[in-house]
Amino acid sequence: MMIQRIIAAALVAATLGLAGHAYAQDADYVLNTASTGGTYHPVGTAAMGPRDVNVVDPQLRVRGINSLRVADASIMPTIVNANTQAISMVIGKRCADFLARG
């Protein structure tokens, strides 16, 4: 399954602390990682940055997986002090610009 191949990618697995971890079903993975732990919007699960330890590069490409970009609040390295909707829309627009450029 796609999610298992993504988790198996060494960089993603190491970043998420899942190296060698196997989930019985995709639903198990989603249920185990989707909790926000409070009233905040979840961000930072695929943090963007210029270093190799960041999951997403500044052009929103997932490191270690060809042809995959992330365009949502998960790329924000830390939670912003505002609602994440407008920022997520800007991220989506920026990703569309990157895709249009090729």
Phi and psi restraints in degrees (value plus and minus 20) as a CYANA .aco file:
   2 MET   PHI     -79.1   -39.1
   2 MET   PSI     -67.0   -27.0
   3 ILE   PHI     -83.3   -43.3
   3 ILE   PSI     -54.9   -14.9
   4 GLN   PHI     -89.1   -49.1
   4 GLN   PSI     -55.2   -15.2
   5 ARG   PHI     -88.0   -48.0
   5 ARG   PSI     -57.8   -17.8
   6 ILE   PHI     -85.9   -45.9
   6 ILE   PSI     -66.4   -26.4
   7 ILE   PHI     -81.9   -41.9
   7 ILE   PSI     -55.6   -15.6
   8 ALA   PHI     -88.6   -48.6
   8 ALA   PSI     -41.9    -1.9
   9 ALA   PHI     -79.5   -39.5
   9 ALA   PSI     106.4   146.4
  10 ALA   PHI     -73.5   -33.5
  10 ALA   PSI     -65.2   -25.2
  11 LEU   PHI     -85.4   -45.4
  11 LEU   PSI     -66.6   -26.6
  12 VAL   PHI     -84.7   -44.7
  12 VAL   PSI     -66.1   -26.1
  13 ALA   PHI     -81.0   -41.0
  13 ALA   PSI     -62.7   -22.7
  14 ALA   PHI     -87.2   -47.2
  14 ALA   PSI     -61.0   -21.0
  15 THR   PHI     -84.9   -44.9
  15 THR   PSI     -60.6   -20.6
  16 LEU   PHI    -105.4   -65.4
  16 LEU   PSI     -22.4    17.6
  17 GLY   PHI      51.3    91.3
  17 GLY   PSI      10.1    50.1
  18 LEU   PHI    -132.2   -92.2
  18 LEU   PSI      -8.7    31.3
  19 ALA   PHI     -74.6   -34.6
  19 ALA   PSI     103.1   143.1
  20 GLY   PHI      59.6    99.6
  20 GLY   PSI     -19.5    20.5
  21 HIS   PHI    -107.4   -67.4
  21 HIS   PSI     112.7   152.7
  22 ALA   PHI    -135.6   -95.6
  22 ALA   PSI     113.4   153.4
  23 TYR   PHI    -124.4   -84.4
  23 TYR   PSI     121.6   161.6
  24 ALA   PHI     -84.7   -44.7
  24 ALA   PSI     -59.6   -19.6
  25 GLN   PHI    -164.6  -124.6
  25 GLN   PSI     141.0   181.0
  26 ASP   PHI     -78.8   -38.8
  26 ASP   PSI     -55.8   -15.8
  27 ALA   PHI     -81.4   -41.4
  27 ALA   PSI     -55.7   -15.7
  28 ASP   PHI     -80.8   -40.8
  28 ASP   PSI     -63.7   -23.7
  29 TYR   PHI     -82.0   -42.0
  29 TYR   PSI     -67.5   -27.5
  30 VAL   PHI     -81.7   -41.7
  30 VAL   PSI     -66.7   -26.7
  31 LEU   PHI     -84.1   -44.1
  31 LEU   PSI     -54.7   -14.7
  32 ASN   PHI     -97.7   -57.7
  32 ASN   PSI     -39.4     0.6
  33 THR   PHI    -137.0   -97.0
  33 THR   PSI     -28.6    11.4
  34 ALA   PHI    -104.9   -64.9
  34 ALA   PSI     -29.3    10.7
  35 SER   PHI     -87.2   -47.2
  35 SER   PSI     113.2   153.2
  36 THR   PHI    -106.2   -66.2
  36 THR   PSI     -36.1     3.9
  37 GLY   PHI      52.7    92.7
  37 GLY   PSI      -4.6    35.4
  38 GLY   PHI     142.8   182.8
  38 GLY   PSI    -171.3  -131.3
  39 THR   PHI    -116.5   -76.5
  39 THR   PSI     -18.1    21.9
  40 TYR   PHI    -101.6   -61.6
  40 TYR   PSI     133.6   173.6
  41 HIS   PHI     -93.3   -53.3
  41 HIS   PSI     117.3   157.3
  42 PRO   PHI     -89.7   -49.7
  42 PRO   PSI     107.8   147.8
  43 VAL   PHI    -159.4  -119.4
  43 VAL   PSI     145.3   185.3
  44 GLY   PHI      61.7   101.7
  44 GLY   PSI     -16.3    23.7
  45 THR   PHI     -92.9   -52.9
  45 THR   PSI     -37.3     2.7
  46 ALA   PHI    -157.1  -117.1
  46 ALA   PSI      34.9    74.9
  47 ALA   PHI     -73.2   -33.2
  47 ALA   PSI     116.4   156.4
  48 MET   PHI    -110.3   -70.3
  48 MET   PSI     125.8   165.8
  49 GLY   PHI     157.6   197.6
  49 GLY   PSI     149.0   189.0
  50 PRO   PHI    -101.1   -61.1
  50 PRO   PSI     -34.7     5.3
  51 ARG   PHI    -104.7   -64.7
  51 ARG   PSI     137.6   177.6
  52 ASP   PHI     -84.8   -44.8
  52 ASP   PSI     -40.9    -0.9
  53 VAL   PHI     -98.1   -58.1
  53 VAL   PSI     -34.4     5.6
  54 ASN   PHI     -98.4   -58.4
  54 ASN   PSI     120.0   160.0
  55 VAL   PHI     -88.3   -48.3
  55 VAL   PSI     -59.3   -19.3
  56 VAL   PHI    -137.8   -97.8
  56 VAL   PSI     116.5   156.5
  57 ASP   PHI    -104.7   -64.7
  57 ASP   PSI     153.1   193.1
  58 PRO   PHI     -82.2   -42.2
  58 PRO   PSI     -33.6     6.4
  59 GLN   PHI    -117.9   -77.9
  59 GLN   PSI      -4.4    35.6
  60 LEU   PHI      48.7    88.7
  60 LEU   PSI      -2.1    37.9
  61 ARG   PHI    -107.0   -67.0
  61 ARG   PSI     116.5   156.5
  62 VAL   PHI     -97.2   -57.2
  62 VAL   PSI     103.9   143.9
  63 ARG   PHI     -87.2   -47.2
  63 ARG   PSI     113.6   153.6
  64 GLY   PHI      68.5   108.5
  64 GLY   PSI     -25.2    14.8
  65 ILE   PHI    -151.1  -111.1
  65 ILE   PSI      95.9   135.9
  66 ASN   PHI     -89.3   -49.3
  66 ASN   PSI     124.2   164.2
  67 SER   PHI      41.6    81.6
  67 SER   PSI      12.0    52.0
  68 LEU   PHI    -149.8  -109.8
  68 LEU   PSI     106.3   146.3
  69 ARG   PHI    -143.6  -103.6
  69 ARG   PSI     136.3   176.3
  70 VAL   PHI    -139.0   -99.0
  70 VAL   PSI     108.8   148.8
  71 ALA   PHI    -153.9  -113.9
  71 ALA   PSI      44.3    84.3
  72 ASP   PHI    -171.9  -131.9
  72 ASP   PSI    -192.7  -152.7
  73 ALA   PHI     -85.4   -45.4
  73 ALA   PSI     -35.6     4.4
  74 SER   PHI     -85.9   -45.9
  74 SER   PSI     -38.1     1.9
  75 ILE   PHI    -101.8   -61.8
  75 ILE   PSI     -33.2     6.8
  76 MET   PHI     -88.2   -48.2
  76 MET   PSI     102.6   142.6
  77 PRO   PHI     -81.4   -41.4
  77 PRO   PSI     -52.4   -12.4
  78 THR   PHI    -159.8  -119.8
  78 THR   PSI     139.5   179.5
  79 ILE   PHI     -91.3   -51.3
  79 ILE   PSI     120.2   160.2
  80 VAL   PHI    -105.2   -65.2
  80 VAL   PSI     142.9   182.9
  81 ASN   PHI    -112.3   -72.3
  81 ASN   PSI      28.2    68.2
  82 ALA   PHI    -184.0  -144.0
  82 ALA   PSI     154.9   194.9
  83 ASN   PHI     -85.9   -45.9
  83 ASN   PSI     122.6   162.6
  84 THR   PHI    -106.7   -66.7
  84 THR   PSI     -24.9    15.1
  85 GLN   PHI     -82.1   -42.1
  85 GLN   PSI     -73.2   -33.2
  86 ALA   PHI     -82.3   -42.3
  86 ALA   PSI     -61.0   -21.0
  87 ILE   PHI     -85.0   -45.0
  87 ILE   PSI     -60.2   -20.2
  88 SER   PHI     -83.4   -43.4
  88 SER   PSI     -56.4   -16.4
  89 MET   PHI     -86.0   -46.0
  89 MET   PSI     -59.0   -19.0
  90 VAL   PHI     -85.8   -45.8
  90 VAL   PSI     -60.8   -20.8
  91 ILE   PHI     -80.6   -40.6
  91 ILE   PSI     -64.1   -24.1
  92 GLY   PHI     -81.6   -41.6
  92 GLY   PSI     -61.8   -21.8
  93 LYS   PHI     -83.9   -43.9
  93 LYS   PSI     -62.1   -22.1
  94 ARG   PHI     -83.4   -43.4
  94 ARG   PSI     -61.4   -21.4
  95 CYS   PHI     -83.9   -43.9
  95 CYS   PSI     -60.1   -20.1
  96 ALA   PHI     -80.5   -40.5
  96 ALA   PSI     -59.6   -19.6
  97 ASP   PHI     -82.8   -42.8
  97 ASP   PSI     -63.4   -23.4
  98 PHE   PHI     -81.6   -41.6
  98 PHE   PSI     -62.9   -22.9
  99 LEU   PHI     -86.4   -46.4
  99 LEU   PSI     -58.2   -18.2
 100 ALA   PHI     -85.4   -45.4
 100 ALA   PSI     -52.6   -12.6
 101 ARG   PHI     -95.3   -55.3
 101 ARG   PSI     -41.3    -1.3
